[in-house]
Structure formats: C-alpha cells, structure tokens
Amino acid sequence: MTPTITCDEWLAEFERVMTAPASAEGHGSTVREIATETGRSIQWIQEHLRYMRHRLIVTRRREMTVDGRTCFIPCYRLKPED
C-alpha cells in the first residue's frame, strides 16, 4: 500500500518538478514528465492534478509524434500564490 501524503507535501513535490530543466521554457511540465520526476504513476498524477485544478495554469506545447505530425500536449504550471 502506498503511504498517503499531505497536500503540502504534494505541492512541495510539484514545485520541485516545476524547477526542472524540462519546464524551463515556461510551458510547464507534462503529466508524463511529472510522473517521471516524482516516481509516481501517470494515473496518480492525473488524479492529484484534478484536485489541484484551482491552482493550475494549463498551457499547450507543440510536440512531434512518431509519424511526423505535430500535436499539442497539455502542460501544467502552478499559479503564483496571492
């Protein structure tokens, strides 16, 4: 069983990921990047992002797919606290 973490611990972990080089372009981090950085599953990250939706800024980053097409991938950043 995975130990439960508090909202403050999740925020601290998420803020740490936001300072990673992948999010340095200002677009934020994708769910897959957050999952890789935190060692959590993609499903776990998606569930917790839903809880944090009031604190998130969602942007889109252009990515090239395997077959050469361009698509937009959602990226997440934290809103600055007031």
C-alpha positions in Angstrom: 0.0 0.0 0.0 1.3 3.4 -0.9 1.7 5.8 2.0 -0.7 8.8 1.9 1.0 12.2 1.5 -0.5 15.5 2.6 -1.5 18.3 0.2 1.6 20.4 1.4 3.9 17.5 0.5 2.3 17.1 -2.9 2.7 20.9 -3.5 6.3 20.8 -2.5 7.0 17.9 -4.8 5.2 19.5 -7.7 7.0 22.8 -7.2 10.3 20.9 -7.2 9.4 19.4 -10.6 8.5 22.9 -11.9 12.1 24.0 -11.5 13.4 21.0 -13.5 15.1 21.9 -16.8 12.2 20.4 -18.9 9.9 23.1 -17.6 12.5 25.9 -18.1 10.9 27.1 -21.3 8.0 28.4 -19.4 5.4 25.9 -20.7 5.3 23.8 -17.6 5.6 20.1 -17.4 3.5 17.3 -18.9 1.9 14.6 -16.9 4.5 12.1 -18.1 7.4 14.5 -17.1 5.8 15.0 -13.7 5.4 11.2 -13.2 9.0 10.5 -14.2 10.4 13.2 -11.9 8.3 12.2 -8.9 8.4 8.4 -9.4 4.6 8.3 -9.3 2.2 6.7 -11.9 0.6 8.8 -14.6 -2.8 7.9 -13.1 -1.8 9.1 -9.7 -0.6 12.4 -11.1 -3.8 12.9 -13.1 -5.9 12.3 -10.1 -4.0 14.8 -8.0 -3.9 17.4 -10.8 -7.7 17.2 -10.7 -7.7 18.1 -7.0 -5.3 21.0 -7.8 -7.2 22.4 -10.7 -7.8 25.7 -8.9 -4.1 26.3 -8.6 -3.0 25.2 -12.1 -2.3 27.1 -15.3 -2.7 24.8 -18.3 -0.8 25.6 -21.5 -0.1 23.6 -24.6 3.3 22.6 -26.0 3.9 21.6 -29.6 5.4 18.1 -30.0 6.2 16.0 -32.9 4.6 12.5 -33.0 6.4 9.3 -34.1 4.8 9.6 -37.6 5.9 13.2 -38.1 2.7 15.0 -37.3 2.6 17.9 -34.9 0.2 17.9 -31.9 -0.3 19.9 -28.8 0.4 18.4 -25.4 -1.1 19.9 -22.2 1.5 21.2 -19.7 0.9 22.3 -16.2 2.2 25.1 -14.0 1.3 26.4 -10.6 -0.4 29.8 -10.3 1.6 32.1 -8.1 0.1 32.5 -4.6 -1.6 35.8 -3.8 
